[in-house]
């Protein structure tokens, strides 16, 4: 492994639960691949641009050379293409992905560039590579809470599986921290489970 792309999304910075565990995962990867280069992108600190009129027109125009409206998209796609593994740290916001992560996805999932549209459906053109996704949530979404409260909706994990598959990335592993805002004891159990999951990867 030569290059690791590390994307973080939480507005909580160093206090982010997903970032704390993702940092530990990255440290583990670097210990196994000590010469690997790190590319870090904090989407909360530097949010990607939202899709606008110029971007929408450019993706449907001639593709011989990316026009200015696609320069940011091209930079982000090239970062993804250059990495051997992607580590993504994200909170779950209102059952789904944070706005900054959706903005990044809209820049990298681009017709004629990262996927092709065919009669059989969309075909990803990126080479598959490991994608490690660390998700932190204040509630529970993989099953009921410890007190039996039904799980909240989860529009994050299945969406990420589908959208990454669209561009060719299918080797996805999720590390989840659930109930992290429900007191120190529950948070400690969530951290322990996440660290065990890292050890198993």
N, C-alpha and C positions, 0 to 999 in steps of 0.2 A: 504494500500500500504506500503510495507516494504522496497523495494529497487528500486531506479531509476538509470538506466544506461544512462549517458549523453555522447554522442559522438559528438565531434566538428571536423571540417575538414578544416576550412579556414586558409590560411597562414598569414592572417592579425592579428591573435591573438585577443587581447582585442578590437581592432578597427573593428573587423568583424561585419558586419550588422547582419548576421544570428546568430552569437554568442550573440550579445547584446539582441536580442529578445528571443533567447533560454534561456539565463540567467533569463530573466523576467518570462518565462514560468516555469522554474525550481523553482524559488522562489514561484510562485503561487502554484505549486504542493506541495512544502514543507510546505507552510502555511496551506494547507488542510490535510497534513499528516506529522505533525511535527517530528515524530519519524523515518521517513524514512531514510535509508542509501543511500548515494550518491556514485556511482562509476563513476569516470570521466576518459575519454580517449580522449586525444588530438591527433588526427591522423596526423595533420600537424607537431606537435613537435616530435612525435614518430611514424613514418609511419610503417604500417604493412609490412611484407615481401611480395614480389611478388611470385606468384606461380612459382616453379622451377621444375627441372627434378625429384628431390627426392620426392617432394610433389606429383607430378603427378603419380609417381610409387606407393607411399604409399597409396593413396586413392583407388587404385584398388587392393591392396594386402589384406592379412588377417586382419580382424578388431577386433581380440580378445583383443589386447592391442595396443593403438596408438604408432607408432614408433616415434623416435626423429623428423622426418620430419614433423610430425603433432602436435607437442607440442604447437606451437603458435596457430594453429587453434583450438586446444582443449581448450586452455585458453580463447580465444575470444568467443567460443561457450558457454562455461560454464558461462562467464559473462552475456551473453545474456539470458541463461536459468535461471539465478538467479534473474533477475530483474522482477519487476511487471509492469514496464513501461519503454519505451525507448524514449529518446529525442535525436533527430539527428539534428544538425545544419550544414548546408552545403551551399556553394555558388554553382551557376550553372557555370560550365566552358565549354565554347564552345558548348553550348546546352545540356551538359550532366553532369555526376557526375565527381568530381575531381578524379585524379589518386589515391590519398590516400584512398578515400572512396571505389573505385573499388577494391583496394587491400584488404581492410577489408572485403568486400562482398565476394571476392574469398576465403577468409579464413573461413568464417562462413557458406557458402552455399556448403556443403560437402556431397556427396553421402554416404549412409550407416550411416550417423551421424545426419545431420539435415534434410535430405529428403531421401525418397525411390523412386527408379525407378520401376514403375509397368506398366502392359499392358495398363492401363488407363491414364498413364502419371506420372509426378513427384508428390509425396505426401509428404507434409511437416510433420515433426514429432514433432516440437516444439509447446508447448501450446500457443495459441493466447494470446496477451496482447496489451494494447494501445501503438501505435507508433506515436509520434508527430514529424513531420518533418518540420523544419524551413528552407526555401529556399530563398536565396538572389540572385538577378540578376541585372546587370546593365541595361538590356533592359526589354522588356515586352514579355511574352510568353503565358499568359492566354487570351490575347485579344490584340487588336491594342493599340498603344501608344496614349497618349492624343492628339497628333497631327494627328493621323490617320495612322501612319506607321504600316504596317502589323506586326502581332506578329512573333517573331523569333521561330524557331523550338524548341520543348520541348521533349528531349529524357531522361529527368531526372525523372519527376514525374511518368510517366507510367512505366518506367523501375523499379523504386523502388517499385511500387505496385506489379509488376510481380515477382520480385526477392524475396521480402519479403513473398509473397504468396507461393512461392516455398518451403519455410521452415516452413510455417504454420502461418505466421503473416499477418492478413487481416484487423485488426482494425487500420487503418492508417488515420491520419488527417494531412493535409498540411496547413502550415501558410506561406504565401509568401510575400516577399518584392520585388517589381519590380521597375525598373528605379532608383535605389539608387545612381547611378553615374551621374544622369542628373540634378543635382543642389539641393540646400538645400530645396527648396519648395516642389519639387517632392518627395525627400527623406522623408520629414516630413509627407507627405500624406501616403507614404508607411508604415511608422512606425505606424501611427494612425490606418490604416486598419489592420495591423498585431496585434496591441494591442486589437482592437475590436474583432478580431477572437479569441484571447486568452480568452477574457471575455466570449465568447459564448461557448467555449469548456466545 
